Amino acid sequence: MPKKSHKPVIIIVILVIIVAIIGGFYYTIFNSKKNTSSSADTGLTQVIQNQNADKFLAMFDGNTTKSSISKIGAKSILLDWNQNSTVDIGKISSTLKKGQKIAGTNNNYHIKYEETTKMLFIKQSKLTTMTSKLIVPSKLKKASIKVDGKSVSYSDLTKNNLFPGVYNFKIKLNKAESTQRVTILGDGRSATLLVPKKQTTTLKTSVEKSSNKEVDNNNQDNSDVNKKESTPSNNDPTYKDASQLTSSDLVGTWDGVDGENDPVGALPEKIVFTATTISVQRAHSIQNNMNIGSAKYSENDGLMVFYSDDDVNIPNGFAVKLVKRQYNGQERVMLEQDDQGMTGWYIRQ
């Protein structure tokens, strides 16, 4: 009798083994990906709850956190998320994965998740954002500079770009001193430190004799008379998150006090809001007007954008928000206007 061939059985066994190996491989990959994602979500939630800046920075690429003061920025972000978020802290991770601003917080730091291939098909999630160059005038090389109480040098600030967050600077140069708040928003735009200046103020005595006194324009310990003469009248609006802004909140005349990324002077010098219109006055008496037709909140930029249905002078809309910034030694509520990478800050008169 001819012998029976065992080849079909062997082939079937081999196929079963191959299918089992492939199935097990993909099952391992799927679970690894699922566990990695879950671990990242849980990890970020715990970091926010515990305000652990070191672990938070470890979730980013090393090139993003090179600055010696990155921890200060990280702490400010975690504090903002923990104290001001109107969404559950456990949902912040999923919000970042959508590339959205955390509702209720002071700023959009443009932080999101990015998946990278760790090993073969296994992916790893890391947080990503953009750093910003801090422009520090050369005059400050000899200045005493502190950031949130930490002494730093000129080279510390210029060697590496800044991680997103809020940085409170105290700068002393000779007899001049100033406090400046710099907010890095993770959008790559540069920020600038200003050289503190002294100003001469003429003070009237009770018998109307004049005497010139040199005062620091950022000194909080001046006499009541000095403060009255050097501080503008405060007509600031009540601070609101951009998502809640209406044109009625901004009614008034706003004068420009600072700007960045505007080499040709294209930003408005003055902005006038009414409940239904916006009037923009630029250099050389150029003026644009628009009737407000609608307004839409941009979650990605954290800005309220006003649009007109019938005016082509401002076709891309007028994007603004209220921010808190230091001005002449006081924290003021300013109007921030953003236009294609340029940013201007305005105080209501």
Phi and psi in degrees as GROMACS dihedral restraints (atoms count N, CA, C in turn):
[ dihedral_restraints ]
;  ai    aj    ak    al  type     phi  dphi    fc
    3     4     5     6     1   -69.3    20    10
    4     5     6     7     1   142.3    20    10
    6     7     8     9     1   -71.9    20    10
    7     8     9    10     1   142.4    20    10
    9    10    11    12     1   -73.8    20    10
   10    11    12    13     1   139.2    20    10
   12    13    14    15     1   -81.8    20    10
   13    14    15    16     1   132.3    20    10
   15    16    17    18     1   -95.5    20    10
   16    17    18    19     1     5.5    20    10
   18    19    20    21     1   -58.6    20    10
   19    20    21    22     1   -46.2    20    10
   21    22    23    24     1   -58.4    20    10
   22    23    24    25     1   -40.0    20    10
   24    25    26    27     1   -65.4    20    10
   25    26    27    28     1   -43.5    20    10
   27    28    29    30     1   -61.9    20    10
   28    29    30    31     1   -42.4    20    10
   30    31    32    33     1   -62.0    20    10
   31    32    33    34     1   -43.2    20    10
   33    34    35    36     1   -62.0    20    10
   34    35    36    37     1   -44.3    20    10
   36    37    38    39     1   -61.5    20    10
   37    38    39    40     1   -43.4    20    10
   39    40    41    42     1   -61.9    20    10
   40    41    42    43     1   -43.5    20    10
   42    43    44    45     1   -62.4    20    10
   43    44    45    46     1   -41.9    20    10
   45    46    47    48     1   -61.3    20    10
   46    47    48    49     1   -43.2    20    10
   48    49    50    51     1   -63.2    20    10
   49    50    51    52     1   -43.0    20    10
   51    52    53    54     1   -62.1    20    10
   52    53    54    55     1   -45.3    20    10
   54    55    56    57     1   -61.4    20    10
   55    56    57    58     1   -41.6    20    10
   57    58    59    60     1   -63.2    20    10
   58    59    60    61     1   -41.9    20    10
   60    61    62    63     1   -64.8    20    10
   61    62    63    64     1   -46.5    20    10
   63    64    65    66     1   -64.0    20    10
   64    65    66    67     1   -43.9    20    10
   66    67    68    69     1   -62.1    20    10
   67    68    69    70     1   -42.9    20    10
   69    70    71    72     1   -64.7    20    10
   70    71    72    73     1   -36.9    20    10
   72    73    74    75     1   -62.8    20    10
   73    74    75    76     1   -49.8    20    10
   75    76    77    78     1   -69.2    20    10
   76    77    78    79     1   -31.3    20    10
   78    79    80    81     1   -65.2    20    10
   79    80    81    82     1   -41.0    20    10
   81    82    83    84     1   -63.9    20    10
   82    83    84    85     1   -44.0    20    10
   84    85    86    87     1   -62.7    20    10
   85    86    87    88     1   -45.9    20    10
   87    88    89    90     1   -59.8    20    10
   88    89    90    91     1   -47.6    20    10
   90    91    92    93     1   -67.2    20    10
   91    92    93    94     1   -35.6    20    10
   93    94    95    96     1   -64.0    20    10
   94    95    96    97     1   -42.9    20    10
   96    97    98    99     1   -64.6    20    10
   97    98    99   100     1   -42.4    20    10
   99   100   101   102     1   -65.3    20    10
  100   101   102   103     1   -44.0    20    10
  102   103   104   105     1   -68.1    20    10
  103   104   105   106     1   -37.2    20    10
  105   106   107   108     1   -62.9    20    10
  106   107   108   109     1   -44.7    20    10
  108   109   110   111     1   -63.6    20    10
  109   110   111   112     1   -45.1    20    10
  111   112   113   114     1   -63.5    20    10
  112   113   114   115     1   -40.3    20    10
  114   115   116   117     1   -64.5    20    10
  115   116   117   118     1   -39.7    20    10
  117   118   119   120     1   -64.7    20    10
  118   119   120   121     1   -42.8    20    10
  120   121   122   123     1   -61.9    20    10
  121   122   123   124     1   -48.3    20    10
  123   124   125   126     1   -64.0    20    10
  124   125   126   127     1   -41.5    20    10
  126   127   128   129     1   -60.9    20    10
  127   128   129   130     1   -44.4    20    10
  129   130   131   132     1   -66.5    20    10
  130   131   132   133     1   -40.1    20    10
  132   133   134   135     1   -59.4    20    10
  133   134   135   136     1   -44.9    20    10
  135   136   137   138     1   -66.4    20    10
  136   137   138   139     1   -37.9    20    10
  138   139   140   141     1   -62.0    20    10
  139   140   141   142     1   -42.9    20    10
  141   142   143   144     1   -67.1    20    10
  142   143   144   145     1   -44.3    20    10
  144   145   146   147     1   -62.6    20    10
  145   146   147   148     1   -39.6    20    10
  147   148   149   150     1   -90.3    20    10
  148   149   150   151     1    -3.2    20    10
  150   151   152   153     1    53.3    20    10
  151   152   153   154     1    45.2    20    10
  153   154   155   156     1   -93.2    20    10
  154   155   156   157     1    94.1    20    10
  156   157   158   159     1   -66.2    20    10
  157   158   159   160     1   -35.8    20    10
  159   160   161   162     1   -63.2    20    10
  160   161   162   163     1   -46.5    20    10
  162   163   164   165     1   -67.3    20    10
  163   164   165   166     1   -34.1    20    10
  165   166   167   168     1   -63.0    20    10
  166   167   168   169     1   -46.1    20    10
  168   169   170   171     1   -65.1    20    10
  169   170   171   172     1   -30.9    20    10
  171   172   173   174     1   -67.4    20    10
  172   173   174   175     1   -15.4    20    10
  174   175   176   177     1   -81.6    20    10
  175   176   177   178     1    -6.0    20    10
  177   178   179   180     1  -106.1    20    10
  178   179   180   181     1   164.0    20    10
  180   181   182   183     1   -64.7    20    10
  181   182   183   184     1   143.8    20    10
  183   184   185   186     1   -58.6    20    10
  184   185   186   187     1   -30.2    20    10
  186   187   188   189     1   -67.8    20    10
  187   188   189   190     1   -23.5    20    10
  189   190   191   192     1   -78.0    20    10
  190   191   192   193     1   -24.6    20    10
  192   193   194   195     1  -114.0    20    10
  193   194   195   196     1    26.0    20    10
  195   196   197   198     1   -69.1    20    10
  196   197   198   199     1   -29.0    20    10
  198   199   200   201     1   -59.8    20    10
  199   200   201   202     1   141.8    20    10
  201   202   203   204     1   -69.9    20    10
  202   203   204   205     1   -12.7    20    10
  204   205   206   207     1  -113.1    20    10
  205   206   207   208     1    19.6    20    10
  207   208   209   210     1   -58.0    20    10
  208   209   210   211     1   -35.3    20    10
  210   211   212   213     1   -62.1    20    10
  211   212   213   214     1   -33.3    20    10
  213   214   215   216     1   -65.1    20    10
  214   215   216   217     1   -45.4    20    10
  216   217   218   219     1   -63.5    20    10
  217   218   219   220     1   -42.2    20    10
  219   220   221   222     1   -61.3    20    10
  220   221   222   223     1   -42.8    20    10
  222   223   224   225     1   -60.5    20    10
  223   224   225   226     1   -40.9    20    10
  225   226   227   228     1   -66.4    20    10
  226   227   228   229     1   -36.1    20    10
  228   229   230   231     1   -67.2    20    10
  229   230   231   232     1   -47.8    20    10
  231   232   233   234     1   -61.4    20    10
  232   233   234   235     1   -38.5    20    10
  234   235   236   237     1   -66.2    20    10
  235   236   237   238     1   -42.3    20    10
  237   238   239   240     1   -61.5    20    10
  238   239   240   241     1   -47.3    20    10
  240   241   242   243     1   -64.1    20    10
  241   242   243   244     1   -41.2    20    10
  243   244   245   246     1   -71.9    20    10
  244   245   246   247     1   -38.9    20    10
  246   247   248   249     1   -91.4    20    10
  247   248   249   250     1   -31.8    20    10
  249   250   251   252     1  -110.8    20    10
  250   251   252   253     1   -12.6    20    10
  252   253   254   255     1   -62.3    20    10
  253   254   255   256     1   132.4    20    10
  255   256   257   258     1   -95.8    20    10
  256   257   258   259     1     2.0    20    10
  258   259   260   261     1  -107.6    20    10
  259   260   261   262     1   157.8    20    10
  261   262   263   264     1   -60.3    20    10
  262   263   264   265     1   137.0    20    10
  264   265   266   267     1   -56.7    20    10
  265   266   267   268     1   -33.4    20    10
  267   268   269   270     1   -66.1    20    10
  268   269   270   271     1   -16.2    20    10
  270   271   272   273     1  -100.1    20    10
  271   272   273   274     1    -0.8    20    10
  273   274   275   276     1   -62.8    20    10
  274   275   276   277     1   -38.8    20    10
  276   277   278   279     1   -59.1    20    10
  277   278   279   280     1   -46.7    20    10
  279   280   281   282     1   -67.1    20    10
  280   281   282   283     1   -31.8    20    10
  282   283   284   285     1   -65.7    20    10
  283   284   285   286     1   -41.3    20    10
  285   286   287   288     1   -65.7    20    10
  286   287   288   289     1   -34.2    20    10
  288   289   290   291     1   -65.1    20    10
  289   290   291   292     1   -25.4    20    10
  291   292   293   294     1   -87.5    20    10
  292   293   294   295     1    -2.7    20    10
  294   295   296   297     1    72.6    20    10
  295   296   297   298     1    27.9    20    10
  297   298   299   300     1  -105.9    20    10
  298   299   300   301     1   158.0    20    10
  300   301   302   303     1   -73.4    20    10
  301   302   303   304     1   144.9    20    10
  303   304   305   306     1   -75.1    20    10
  304   305   306   307     1   116.6    20    10
  306   307   308   309     1   -58.7    20    10
  307   308   309   310     1   137.2    20    10
  309   310   311   312     1    91.0    20    10
  310   311   312   313     1   -18.2    20    10
  312   313   314   315     1   -78.2    20    10
  313   314   315   316     1   162.1    20    10
  315   316   317   318     1   -69.8    20    10
  316   317   318   319     1   -32.9    20    10
  318   319   320   321     1  -140.6    20    10
  319   320   321   322     1   157.0    20    10
  321   322   323   324     1   -99.6    20    10
  322   323   324   325     1   110.9    20    10
  324   325   326   327     1   -89.3    20    10
  325   326   327   328     1     5.3    20    10
  327   328   329   330     1    52.8    20    10
  328   329   330   331     1    47.0    20    10
  330   331   332   333     1  -101.9    20    10
  331   332   333   334     1   133.3    20    10
  333   334   335   336     1  -146.7    20    10
  334   335   336   337     1   171.3    20    10
  336   337   338   339     1   -90.6    20    10
  337   338   339   340     1   147.1    20    10
  339   340   341   342     1  -136.0    20    10
  340   341   342   343     1   130.3    20    10
  342   343   344   345     1   -90.4    20    10
  343   344   345   346     1   132.2    20    10
  345   346   347   348     1  -124.8    20    10
  346   347   348   349     1   148.0    20    10
  348   349   350   351     1   -78.6    20    10
  349   350   351   352     1   118.3    20    10
  351   352   353   354     1   -89.4    20    10
  352   353   354   355     1   -49.2    20    10
  354   355   356   357     1  -152.3    20    10
  355   356   357   358     1   116.2    20    10
  357   358   359   360     1    54.3    20    10
  358   359   360   361     1  -111.6    20    10
  360   361   362   363     1   -96.3    20    10
  361   362   363   364     1    -2.5    20    10
  363   364   365   366     1   -79.2    20    10
  364   365   366   367     1   126.0    20    10
  366   367   368   369     1  -106.4    20    10
  367   368   369   370     1   150.7    20    10
  369   370   371   372     1  -125.9    20    10
  370   371   372   373     1   135.9    20    10
  372   373   374   375     1   -93.8    20    10
  373   374   375   376     1   132.7    20    10
  375   376   377   378     1  -131.8    20    10
  376   377   378   379     1   152.8    20    10
  378   379   380   381     1   -79.5    20    10
  379   380   381   382     1   147.3    20    10
  381   382   383   384     1  -139.7    20    10
  382   383   384   385     1   150.7    20    10
  384   385   386   387     1  -161.1    20    10
  385   386   387   388     1  -177.4    20    10
  387   388   389   390     1  -114.5    20    10
  388   389   390   391     1   141.5    20    10
  390   391   392   393     1   -92.8    20    10
  391   392   393   394     1   168.0    20    10
  393   394   395   396     1  -131.8    20    10
  394   395   396   397     1   143.6    20    10
  396   397   398   399     1   -76.7    20    10
  397   398   399   400     1   133.6    20    10
  399   400   401   402     1   -99.4    20    10
  400   401   402   403     1   117.4    20    10
  402   403   404   405     1   -85.2    20    10
  403   404   405   406     1   115.5    20    10
  405   406   407   408     1  -116.3    20    10
  406   407   408   409     1   114.7    20    10
  408   409   410   411     1   -55.8    20    10
  409   410   411   412     1   144.8    20    10
  411   412   413   414     1   -62.5    20    10
  412   413   414   415     1   -22.5    20    10
  414   415   416   417     1   -62.0    20    10
  415   416   417   418     1   -22.3    20    10
  417   418   419   420     1   -85.5    20    10
  418   419   420   421     1     4.4    20    10
  420   421   422   423     1   -60.9    20    10
  421   422   423   424     1   -31.5    20    10
  423   424   425   426     1  -100.0    20    10
  424   425   426   427     1     6.3    20    10
  426   427   428   429     1   -83.7    20    10
  427   428   429   430     1   156.9    20    10
  429   430   431   432     1   -91.4    20    10
  430   431   432   433     1   118.3    20    10
  432   433   434   435     1  -123.2    20    10
  433   434   435   436     1   129.9    20    10
  435   436   437   438     1  -125.2    20    10
  436   437   438   439     1   140.9    20    10
  438   439   440   441     1  -119.1    20    10
  439   440   441   442     1   112.7    20    10
  441   442   443   444     1    48.7    20    10
  442   443   444   445     1    42.5    20    10
  444   445   446   447     1    88.5    20    10
  445   446   447   448     1   -10.3    20    10
  447   448   449   450     1   -95.6    20    10
  448   449   450   451     1   125.9    20    10
  450   451   452   453     1   -73.1    20    10
  451   452   453   454     1   132.6    20    10
  453   454   455   456     1  -133.6    20    10
  454   455   456   457     1   159.0    20    10
  456   457   458   459     1  -103.7    20    10
  457   458   459   460     1   170.0    20    10
  459   460   461   462     1   -56.6    20    10
  460   461   462   463     1   -44.6    20    10
  462   463   464   465     1   -67.6    20    10
  463   464   465   466     1   -32.8    20    10
  465   466   467   468     1   -59.0    20    10
  466   467   468   469     1   -35.7    20    10
  468   469   470   471     1   -85.7    20    10
  469   470   471   472     1   -22.1    20    10
  471   472   473   474     1  -106.8    20    10
  472   473   474   475     1   -12.5    20    10
  474   475   476   477     1   -68.3    20    10
  475   476   477   478     1   -44.2    20    10
  477   478   479   480     1  -132.1    20    10
  478   479   480   481     1   154.0    20    10
  480   481   482   483     1   -65.3    20    10
  481   482   483   484     1   156.8    20    10
  483   484   485   486     1   -86.8    20    10
  484   485   486   487     1   139.2    20    10
  486   487   488   489     1   -71.3    20    10
  487   488   489   490     1   149.9    20    10
  489   490   491   492     1   -57.4    20    10
  490   491   492   493     1   156.6    20    10
  492   493   494   495     1   137.7    20    10
  493   494   495   496     1  -174.9    20    10
  495   496   497   498     1  -109.1    20    10
  496   497   498   499     1   127.9    20    10
  498   499   500   501     1  -122.1    20    10
  499   500   501   502     1   125.5    20    10
  501   502   503   504     1  -103.5    20    10
  502   503   504   505     1   111.5    20    10
  504   505   506   507     1   -98.4    20    10
  505   506   507   508     1   140.4    20    10
  507   508   509   510     1  -122.6    20    10
  508   509   510   511     1   116.3    20    10
  510   511   512   513     1  -119.3    20    10
  511   512   513   514     1   130.6    20    10
  513   514   515   516     1  -127.2    20    10
  514   515   516   517     1   121.6    20    10
  516   517   518   519     1  -130.5    20    10
  517   518   519   520     1   111.5    20    10
  519   520   521   522     1    56.7    20    10
  520   521   522   523     1  -117.8    20    10
  522   523   524   525     1   -99.5    20    10
  523   524   525   526     1    -1.5    20    10
  525   526   527   528     1   -94.3    20    10
  526   527   528   529     1   143.5    20    10
  528   529   530   531     1  -144.3    20    10
  529   530   531   532     1   144.0    20    10
  531   532   533   534     1  -149.5    20    10
  532   533   534   535     1   156.0    20    10
  534   535   536   537     1  -115.1    20    10
  535   536   537   538     1   133.7    20    10
  537   538   539   540     1  -136.8    20    10
  538   539   540   541     1   136.4    20    10
  540   541   542   543     1  -105.7    20    10
  541   542   543   544     1   125.1    20    10
  543   544   545   546     1  -115.4    20    10
  544   545   546   547     1   124.9    20    10
  546   547   548   549     1  -111.0    20    10
  547   548   549   550     1   119.3    20    10
  549   550   551   552     1   -99.1    20    10
  550   551   552   553     1   122.6    20    10
  552   553   554   555     1  -101.7    20    10
  553   554   555   556     1     7.2    20    10
  555   556   557   558     1    72.3    20    10
  556   557   558   559     1    19.0    20    10
  558   559   560   561     1  -109.3    20    10
  559   560   561   562     1     6.1    20    10
  561   562   563   564     1    86.6    20    10
  562   563   564   565     1    -6.8    20    10
  564   565   566   567     1   -74.4    20    10
  565   566   567   568     1   139.9    20    10
  567   568   569   570     1   -75.3    20    10
  568   569   570   571     1   161.3    20    10
  570   571   572   573     1  -128.9    20    10
  571   572   573   574     1   158.5    20    10
  573   574   575   576     1  -129.2    20    10
  574   575   576   577     1   133.3    20    10
  576   577   578   579     1   -88.7    20    10
  577   578   579   580     1   143.6    20    10
  579   580   581   582     1  -103.5    20    10
  580   581   582   583     1   147.6    20    10
  582   583   584   585     1   -76.4    20    10
  583   584   585   586     1   125.5    20    10
  585   586   587   588     1   -63.3    20    10
  586   587   588   589     1   139.3    20    10
  588   589   590   591     1  -124.2    20    10
  589   590   591   592     1   154.1    20    10
  591   592   593   594     1  -101.6    20    10
  592   593   594   595     1   147.4    20    10
  594   595   596   597     1  -126.9    20    10
  595   596   597   598     1   149.2    20    10
  597   598   599   600     1   -97.3    20    10
  598   599   600   601     1   123.9    20    10
  600   601   602   603     1  -117.9    20    10
  601   602   603   604     1   132.3    20    10
  603   604   605   606     1   -87.8    20    10
  604   605   606   607     1   121.5    20    10
  606   607   608   609     1  -108.0    20    10
  607   608   609   610     1   134.4    20    10
  609   610   611   612     1   -92.6    20    10
  610   611   612   613     1   131.9    20    10
  612   613   614   615     1   -87.7    20    10
  613   614   615   616     1   176.4    20    10
  615   616   617   618     1   -65.6    20    10
  616   617   618   619     1   -23.1    20    10
  618   619   620   621     1  -102.6    20    10
  619   620   621   622     1    18.3    20    10
  621   622   623   624     1    61.6    20    10
  622   623   624   625     1    33.6    20    10
  624   625   626   627     1   -92.6    20    10
  625   626   627   628     1   141.8    20    10
  627   628   629   630     1   -99.1    20    10
  628   629   630   631     1   140.8    20    10
  630   631   632   633     1  -142.0    20    10
  631   632   633   634     1   137.3    20    10
  633   634   635   636     1   -90.1    20    10
  634   635   636   637     1   127.1    20    10
  636   637   638   639     1  -125.2    20    10
  637   638   639   640     1   138.3    20    10
  639   640   641   642     1   -89.3    20    10
  640   641   642   643     1   121.1    20    10
  642   643   644   645     1  -127.4    20    10
  643   644   645   646     1   151.4    20    10
  645   646   647   648     1   -80.0    20    10
  646   647   648   649     1   125.6    20    10
  648   649   650   651     1   -73.4    20    10
  649   650   651   652     1    -1.2    20    10
  651   652   653   654     1  -124.8    20    10
  652   653   654   655     1    11.5    20    10
  654   655   656   657     1   -81.9    20    10
  655   656   657   658     1   123.2    20    10
  657   658   659   660     1   -86.4    20    10
  658   659   660   661     1    -3.6    20    10
  660   661   662   663     1  -102.8    20    10
  661   662   663   664     1    13.6    20    10
  663   664   665   666     1   -68.1    20    10
  664   665   666   667     1   165.4    20    10
  666   667   668   669     1   -68.5    20    10
  667   668   669   670     1   166.2    20    10
  669   670   671   672     1   -59.7    20    10
  670   671   672   673     1   -34.4    20    10
  672   673   674   675     1   -66.4    20    10
  673   674   675   676     1   -44.5    20    10
  675   676   677   678     1   -58.0    20    10
  676   677   678   679     1   -44.3    20    10
  678   679   680   681     1   -62.6    20    10
  679   680   681   682     1   -41.1    20    10
  681   682   683   684     1   -64.5    20    10
  682   683   684   685     1   -37.9    20    10
  684   685   686   687     1   -77.2    20    10
  685   686   687   688     1   -35.5    20    10
  687   688   689   690     1   -94.8    20    10
  688   689   690   691     1   -15.0    20    10
  690   691   692   693     1  -101.9    20    10
  691   692   693   694     1   126.1    20    10
  693   694   695   696     1   -68.5    20    10
  694   695   696   697     1   156.1    20    10
  696   697   698   699     1   -61.0    20    10
  697   698   699   700     1   139.3    20    10
  699   700   701   702     1   -97.1    20    10
  700   701   702   703     1   109.7    20    10
  702   703   704   705     1  -117.7    20    10
  703   704   705   706     1    32.7    20    10
  705   706   707   708     1   -66.5    20    10
  706   707   708   709     1   144.4    20    10
  708   709   710   711     1   -76.5    20    10
  709   710   711   712     1   167.5    20    10
  711   712   713   714     1   -71.3    20    10
  712   713   714   715     1   131.1    20    10
  714   715   716   717     1   -64.0    20    10
  715   716   717   718     1   135.6    20    10
  717   718   719   720     1  -137.8    20    10
  718   719   720   721     1   149.3    20    10
  720   721   722   723     1   -64.8    20    10
  721   722   723   724     1   145.8    20    10
  723   724   725   726     1   -56.7    20    10
  724   725   726   727     1   -32.3    20    10
  726   727   728   729     1   -65.8    20    10
  727   728   729   730     1   -17.2    20    10
  729   730   731   732     1  -106.5    20    10
  730   731   732   733     1     1.1    20    10
  732   733   734   735     1   -72.3    20    10
  733   734   735   736     1   142.9    20    10
  735   736   737   738     1  -127.5    20    10
  736   737   738   739     1   165.6    20    10
  738   739   740   741     1   -63.4    20    10
  739   740   741   742     1   -28.8    20    10
  741   742   743   744     1   -64.6    20    10
  742   743   744   745     1   -29.7    20    10
  744   745   746   747     1   -68.6    20    10
  745   746   747   748     1   -20.5    20    10
  747   748   749   750     1  -109.4    20    10
  748   749   750   751     1     5.9    20    10
  750   751   752   753     1   -56.6    20    10
  751   752   753   754     1   129.9    20    10
  753   754   755   756     1   140.5    20    10
  754   755   756   757     1  -178.8    20    10
  756   757   758   759     1  -103.5    20    10
  757   758   759   760     1   126.6    20    10
  759   760   761   762     1  -114.1    20    10
  760   761   762   763     1   124.9    20    10
  762   763   764   765     1  -102.0    20    10
  763   764   765   766     1   137.1    20    10
  765   766   767   768     1   -69.5    20    10
  766   767   768   769     1   135.3    20    10
  768   769   770   771     1  -123.5    20    10
  769   770   771   772     1   -15.2    20    10
  771   772   773   774     1  -165.1    20    10
  772   773   774   775     1   158.5    20    10
  774   775   776   777     1  -163.7    20    10
  775   776   777   778     1   163.9    20    10
  777   778   779   780     1  -146.7    20    10
  778   779   780   781     1   157.7    20    10
  780   781   782   783     1    57.1    20    10
  781   782   783   784     1    38.6    20    10
  783   784   785   786     1  -130.3    20    10
  784   785   786   787     1    67.7    20    10
  786   787   788   789     1   -67.3    20    10
  787   788   789   790     1   -22.9    20    10
  789   790   791   792     1  -106.7    20    10
  790   791   792   793     1     6.7    20    10
  792   793   794   795     1    69.6    20    10
  793   794   795   796     1    40.1    20    10
  795   796   797   798     1   -84.9    20    10
  796   797   798   799     1   -17.1    20    10
  798   799   800   801     1   -68.4    20    10
  799   800   801   802     1   152.0    20    10
  801   802   803   804     1   -62.6    20    10
  802   803   804   805     1   145.8    20    10
  804   805   806   807     1   -88.0    20    10
  805   806   807   808     1   -26.8    20    10
  807   808   809   810     1  -149.3    20    10
  808   809   810   811     1   142.0    20    10
  810   811   812   813     1  -128.2    20    10
  811   812   813   814     1   129.8    20    10
  813   814   815   816     1  -117.8    20    10
  814   815   816   817     1   119.8    20    10
  816   817   818   819     1  -104.5    20    10
  817   818   819   820     1   135.7    20    10
  819   820   821   822     1  -118.6    20    10
  820   821   822   823     1   180.0    20    10
  822   823   824   825     1   -66.0    20    10
  823   824   825   826     1   -21.7    20    10
  825   826   827   828     1  -124.3    20    10
  826   827   828   829     1    -7.2    20    10
  828   829   830   831     1  -137.9    20    10
  829   830   831   832     1   160.8    20    10
  831   832   833   834     1  -131.3    20    10
  832   833   834   835     1   128.9    20    10
  834   835   836   837     1  -118.4    20    10
  835   836   837   838     1   127.7    20    10
  837   838   839   840     1  -118.5    20    10
  838   839   840   841     1   123.1    20    10
  840   841   842   843     1  -110.2    20    10
  841   842   843   844     1   122.0    20    10
  843   844   845   846     1  -108.0    20    10
  844   845   846   847     1  -177.6    20    10
  846   847   848   849     1   -61.2    20    10
  847   848   849   850     1   156.1    20    10
  849   850   851   852     1    62.6    20    10
  850   851   852   853     1    29.4    20    10
  852   853   854   855     1    62.3    20    10
  853   854   855   856     1    23.5    20    10
  855   856   857   858     1   -78.0    20    10
  856   857   858   859     1   128.7    20    10
  858   859   860   861     1  -130.5    20    10
  859   860   861   862     1   137.3    20    10
  861   862   863   864     1  -122.1    20    10
  862   863   864   865     1   139.5    20    10
  864   865   866   867     1  -127.6    20    10
  865   866   867   868     1   146.7    20    10
  867   868   869   870     1  -145.0    20    10
  868   869   870   871     1   143.6    20    10
  870   871   872   873     1   -88.9    20    10
  871   872   873   874     1   128.2    20    10
  873   874   875   876     1   -74.3    20    10
  874   875   876   877     1   116.7    20    10
  876   877   878   879     1   -98.9    20    10
  877   878   879   880     1   -35.7    20    10
  879   880   881   882     1  -158.3    20    10
  880   881   882   883     1   168.1    20    10
  882   883   884   885     1  -142.1    20    10
  883   884   885   886     1   140.7    20    10
  885   886   887   888     1  -140.0    20    10
  886   887   888   889     1   133.2    20    10
  888   889   890   891     1   -82.8    20    10
  889   890   891   892     1   129.2    20    10
  891   892   893   894     1   -96.0    20    10
  892   893   894   895     1   108.2    20    10
  894   895   896   897     1   -66.7    20    10
  895   896   897   898     1   -35.7    20    10
  897   898   899   900     1   -65.2    20    10
  898   899   900   901     1   -36.4    20    10
  900   901   902   903     1  -102.4    20    10
  901   902   903   904     1   -12.3    20    10
  903   904   905   906     1    67.9    20    10
  904   905   906   907     1    34.3    20    10
  906   907   908   909     1  -126.4    20    10
  907   908   909   910     1   147.8    20    10
  909   910   911   912     1   -93.1    20    10
  910   911   912   913     1   125.6    20    10
  912   913   914   915     1  -110.5    20    10
  913   914   915   916     1   121.1    20    10
  915   916   917   918     1   -94.7    20    10
  916   917   918   919     1   131.4    20    10
  918   919   920   921     1  -118.7    20    10
  919   920   921   922     1   155.5    20    10
  921   922   923   924     1  -117.0    20    10
  922   923   924   925     1   138.9    20    10
  924   925   926   927     1   -85.4    20    10
  925   926   927   928     1   -18.9    20    10
  927   928   929   930     1  -130.3    20    10
  928   929   930   931     1    11.7    20    10
  930   931   932   933     1  -125.2    20    10
  931   932   933   934     1   130.9    20    10
  933   934   935   936     1  -102.2    20    10
  934   935   936   937     1     1.6    20    10
  936   937   938   939     1   -67.5    20    10
  937   938   939   940     1   -31.0    20    10
  939   940   941   942     1  -128.1    20    10
  940   941   942   943     1    71.3    20    10
  942   943   944   945     1   -66.3    20    10
  943   944   945   946     1   -27.1    20    10
  945   946   947   948     1   -91.3    20    10
  946   947   948   949     1     6.4    20    10
  948   949   950   951     1    86.6    20    10
  949   950   951   952     1   168.9    20    10
  951   952   953   954     1  -119.9    20    10
  952   953   954   955     1   107.1    20    10
  954   955   956   957     1   -98.2    20    10
  955   956   957   958     1   123.5    20    10
  957   958   959   960     1  -143.0    20    10
  958   959   960   961     1   167.1    20    10
  960   961   962   963     1  -160.9    20    10
  961   962   963   964     1   164.1    20    10
  963   964   965   966     1   -94.7    20    10
  964   965   966   967     1   137.8    20    10
  966   967   968   969     1  -135.0    20    10
  967   968   969   970     1   158.9    20    10
  969   970   971   972     1  -104.2    20    10
  970   971   972   973     1   120.6    20    10
  972   973   974   975     1  -136.9    20    10
  973   974   975   976     1   153.5    20    10
  975   976   977   978     1   -78.0    20    10
  976   977   978   979     1   135.0    20    10
  978   979   980   981     1  -147.5    20    10
  979   980   981   982     1   118.5    20    10
  981   982   983   984     1    52.2    20    10
  982   983   984   985     1    42.2    20    10
  984   985   986   987     1    80.1    20    10
  985   986   987   988     1     4.7    20    10
  987   988   989   990     1  -122.3    20    10
  988   989   990   991     1   148.4    20    10
  990   991   992   993     1   -83.5    20    10
  991   992   993   994     1   121.7    20    10
  993   994   995   996     1  -118.0    20    10
  994   995   996   997     1   152.6    20    10
  996   997   998   999     1   -92.5    20    10
  997   998   999  1000     1   110.9    20    10
  999  1000  1001  1002     1  -110.4    20    10
 1000  1001  1002  1003     1   161.7    20    10
 1002  1003  1004  1005     1   -93.0    20    10
 1003  1004  1005  1006     1   125.4    20    10
 1005  1006  1007  1008     1  -106.0    20    10
 1006  1007  1008  1009     1   128.7    20    10
 1008  1009  1010  1011     1  -118.0    20    10
 1009  1010  1011  1012     1   126.4    20    10
 1011  1012  1013  1014     1  -113.8    20    10
 1012  1013  1014  1015     1   133.5    20    10
 1014  1015  1016  1017     1  -146.5    20    10
 1015  1016  1017  1018     1   102.0    20    10
 1017  1018  1019  1020     1    50.1    20    10
 1018  1019  1020  1021     1    51.1    20    10
 1020  1021  1022  1023     1    90.4    20    10
 1021  1022  1023  1024     1   -14.2    20    10
 1023  1024  1025  1026     1   -93.3    20    10
 1024  1025  1026  1027     1   144.7    20    10
 1026  1027  1028  1029     1  -133.6    20    10
 1027  1028  1029  1030     1   131.7    20    10
 1029  1030  1031  1032     1  -124.6    20    10
 1030  1031  1032  1033     1   149.0    20    10
 1032  1033  1034  1035     1  -120.8    20    10
 1033  1034  1035  1036     1   140.0    20    10
 1035  1036  1037  1038     1  -136.0    20    10
 1036  1037  1038  1039     1   145.4    20    10
 1038  1039  1040  1041     1  -113.7    20    10
 1039  1040  1041  1042     1   135.0    20    10
 1041  1042  1043  1044     1   -76.4    20    10
 1042  1043  1044  1045     1   132.2    20    10
